[in-house]
Amino acid sequence: MVLGSYATGLTMKVKRLPRTGETLLGSGYRVDYGGKGSNQAVGCARLGAEVSFVVKVGKDAFGEMALGLYRDERVDTTYVLYYCRGSERT
């Protein structure tokens, strides 16, 4: 069992670091899975371990993305909680 966090990484490439208050155009927008606990749960499952993950994810597209990852990687989602503006659902 892994108790940890899930995070979604939203990244974009820019040619240089922006100056204070400056906006730059970016390219190569990516959405990636992340979170130390999530990465650990998926890594252990890929190594063949039976893994349950205890985490709270948002009730939004990013939360659904996480659940899809866990299903694909065979991580048990019994203890995944959904968070939606002050309320929880399992």
C-alpha positions in Angstrom: 0.0 0.0 0.0 1.2 3.5 -0.9 -0.1 6.6 0.7 0.8 9.7 -1.3 -0.1 12.4 -3.7 -1.0 12.8 -7.3 -0.2 15.8 -9.3 -0.6 16.7 -13.0 2.3 18.4 -14.6 1.5 21.1 -17.2 4.6 22.1 -19.1 5.4 24.3 -22.1 8.7 25.2 -23.8 9.9 28.8 -24.0 13.0 30.1 -25.7 14.2 31.8 -22.5 13.2 32.6 -18.9 10.7 35.5 -18.8 11.6 38.7 -17.1 9.4 39.9 -14.2 5.9 40.7 -15.4 6.7 39.5 -19.0 4.6 37.0 -20.9 6.3 34.7 -23.5 4.7 32.6 -26.2 5.4 28.9 -25.6 5.2 25.7 -27.6 5.1 22.0 -27.0 2.4 22.0 -24.4 2.3 18.7 -22.4 0.2 17.2 -19.7 2.0 14.5 -17.7 1.3 12.3 -14.7 3.2 13.1 -11.5 3.3 13.1 -7.7 5.8 11.2 -5.6 3.2 8.7 -4.3 1.6 8.2 -7.6 5.0 7.6 -9.3 5.9 5.1 -6.5 2.6 3.2 -6.8 2.9 2.9 -10.6 6.6 1.9 -10.4 5.9 -0.8 -7.9 3.0 -2.1 -10.0 5.2 -2.2 -13.1 7.7 -4.3 -11.2 4.9 -6.8 -10.5 3.8 -5.9 -7.0 0.2 -5.8 -5.9 -0.3 -2.1 -5.1 -3.2 -0.2 -3.4 -2.9 3.5 -3.6 -4.4 5.9 -0.9 -4.9 9.3 -2.4 -7.4 12.1 -2.9 -7.8 13.3 -6.5 -10.0 16.1 -8.0 -13.3 15.3 -9.5 -12.2 16.8 -12.8 -10.4 15.8 -16.0 -7.1 15.5 -14.2 -8.6 13.1 -11.6 -10.1 11.0 -14.4 -6.7 11.0 -16.1 -5.1 9.6 -12.8 -7.8 6.9 -12.5 -7.2 5.9 -16.1 -3.5 5.6 -15.4 -4.1 3.4 -12.3 -6.5 1.2 -14.2 -4.0 0.7 -17.0 -1.1 0.0 -14.6 -3.2 -2.3 -12.4 -3.0 -0.2 -9.3 -5.9 -0.9 -6.9 -8.1 2.2 -6.6 -10.3 1.1 -3.7 -8.9 3.9 -1.5 -8.8 6.7 -4.1 -11.1 9.5 -2.8 -12.6 12.2 -5.1 -12.4 15.8 -3.9 -15.0 18.3 -5.1 -15.2 21.7 -3.3 -15.3 20.6 0.3 -17.1 17.2 -0.3 -15.7 13.8 -0.7 -17.0 10.8 -2.6 -15.5 7.3 -2.9 
